[in-house]
Amino acid sequence: MKASKKRFRIGAQSDPVEFVSWLLNTLHADLKTSKKNMSIIYECFQGELEVVKEIPNTRINETSKMPFLMLGLDLPPPPLFKDVMEKNIIPQ
C-alpha cells in the first residue's frame, strides 16, 4: 500500500489489470540494469506481437514487431463451448 502511494489498499477492491501493470512496471524500474534498459521482469514477461500488413493488389507484405507486457484480447460472447448436440452449454 505504501509503495503504490495508497493507490491500492488492503481490503479495498481495485482493478486487477491496473495492479498487475503497476506491479510489473515498478519491479522493472527497480530491477533494471544500465544496458538497454532491461530487467529480469522484461526478460520473463515481455512478449512480441508480429503484425503483418498486406498491401492490396500486390504480393508484398509489411511485417513489424511490437513488444508488449500485457496483451488485451476480446473474447467472443458466451457460450464459447457447446456439447455435441449443441444444446447444453459447457461451463467455461
C-alpha positions as CSV (number, residue, x, y, z in Angstrom):
1,M,0.0,0.0,0.0
2,K,2.9,2.3,0.8
3,A,4.8,1.6,-2.4
4,S,1.7,2.4,-4.5
5,K,1.1,5.7,-2.6
6,K,-2.3,4.3,-1.4
7,R,-3.4,3.7,-5.0
8,F,-4.0,0.1,-4.0
9,R,-5.3,-0.5,-0.5
10,I,-5.6,-3.7,1.6
11,G,-9.2,-4.8,1.8
12,A,-10.4,-2.4,-0.9
13,Q,-11.4,-3.7,-4.3
14,S,-9.5,-2.3,-7.3
15,D,-8.8,-3.2,-10.9
16,P,-6.6,-6.3,-11.2
17,V,-5.3,-5.3,-14.6
18,E,-4.2,-1.9,-13.3
19,F,-2.5,-3.6,-10.3
20,V,-0.6,-6.1,-12.4
21,S,0.5,-3.3,-14.8
22,W,1.7,-1.1,-11.9
23,L,3.5,-4.1,-10.3
24,L,5.4,-5.1,-13.4
25,N,6.4,-1.5,-14.2
26,T,7.5,-0.9,-10.6
27,L,9.5,-4.1,-10.4
28,H,11.1,-3.3,-13.8
29,A,12.1,0.2,-12.7
30,D,13.7,-1.1,-9.5
31,L,15.5,-4.1,-11.1
32,K,16.6,-2.7,-14.5
33,T,20.3,-2.7,-15.4
34,S,22.0,0.2,-17.3
35,K,22.4,-1.8,-20.5
36,K,19.4,-1.4,-22.9
37,N,17.0,-0.6,-20.1
38,M,16.4,-4.3,-19.5
39,S,15.5,-6.2,-16.3
40,I,14.5,-9.8,-15.3
41,I,10.9,-8.6,-15.5
42,Y,11.1,-7.8,-19.2
43,E,13.1,-10.9,-19.9
44,C,10.3,-13.1,-18.3
45,F,7.1,-11.2,-19.1
46,Q,7.7,-9.2,-22.3
47,G,6.2,-10.7,-25.4
48,E,6.4,-9.7,-29.0
49,L,3.5,-9.3,-31.4
50,E,4.2,-9.7,-35.1
51,V,1.9,-7.5,-37.3
52,V,1.6,-8.4,-41.0
53,K,0.1,-5.7,-43.2
54,E,-1.0,-7.0,-46.6
55,I,-0.8,-4.4,-49.4
56,P,-3.8,-4.8,-51.8
57,N,-3.1,-5.7,-55.4
58,T,0.5,-6.7,-54.6
59,R,2.2,-9.7,-53.2
60,I,4.1,-7.5,-50.8
61,N,3.6,-7.9,-47.0
62,E,5.0,-5.4,-44.5
63,T,6.0,-7.0,-41.2
64,S,6.6,-5.2,-38.0
65,K,7.2,-6.5,-34.4
66,M,5.8,-4.7,-31.4
67,P,6.8,-5.6,-27.8
68,F,4.2,-5.8,-25.0
69,L,4.0,-6.6,-21.3
70,M,0.2,-7.1,-21.3
71,L,-1.9,-8.0,-24.3
72,G,-5.6,-7.4,-24.2
73,L,-7.8,-9.8,-26.2
74,D,-11.5,-9.6,-26.9
75,L,-13.4,-12.8,-26.1
76,P,-16.4,-14.0,-28.2
77,P,-19.8,-13.8,-26.5
78,P,-20.9,-16.9,-24.5
79,P,-21.5,-19.7,-24.9
80,L,-18.0,-20.5,-26.2
81,F,-18.4,-24.2,-25.9
82,K,-21.5,-26.5,-26.5
83,D,-21.8,-30.2,-26.3
84,V,-22.2,-32.5,-29.3
85,M,-25.9,-31.9,-29.6
86,E,-25.3,-28.2,-29.3
87,K,-28.0,-28.0,-26.6
88,N,-26.1,-27.9,-23.3
89,I,-23.6,-25.2,-22.6
90,I,-20.3,-26.5,-21.2
91,P,-19.2,-24.3,-18.3
92,Q,-16.2,-22.0,-19.1
